[in-house]
């Protein structure tokens, strides 16, 4: 079985390779017979940015890819996937170093400054940890080195049997008090991490 890193690398490599072929067919069959339809592509070599939007009868996904350069000239590759399935959106973002033929996941290191408290009001006490449930959608830049982090509250579970109605009632009230909906994350090439920049209430 491929690791997450290997799957990301091989999938991107296959998609980019096949997109480079001159063909009127915009469908690609991935490993295992999974067929996807490519409907929107950006391959910006100058800015080292790729965006691919694909759909099939069950789901859709927007994949973006770019890299950031550290002061030691090493590149930190960013991979982002926003997917939609069964009426819900999901967000997956990873950052990698590639050295000696190996991918190293450095996501926690480069995003270590980002958390629930960054979106909460500076003048309010944080809510109980059990209510700090949320997802972040990271938007990789095509131009510049500023990453954006967008706050999303937790979706309701697919099955009502998984629901704690009291928790959801309290959570719904508390999560509406989140002050910031979007934050600019500035790339610090000396430290190789993103730092908190401008915050937006909408």
Secondary structure, 3 states (H helix, E strand, C coil): CCCHHHHHHHHHHHHHHHHCCCCCCCEEECCCCCEEEEEEEEEECCCCEEEEEEECCCEEEEEEEEEEECCCCCEEEEEEEEEEECCEEEEEEEEEEEECCEEEECHHHHCCCCCHHHHCCCCCCCCCHHHCCEEEEEECCCCCCEEEEEEEECCCCCCHHHCCHHHHHHHHHHHCCCCCCEEEEEEECCCCEEEEEEEECC
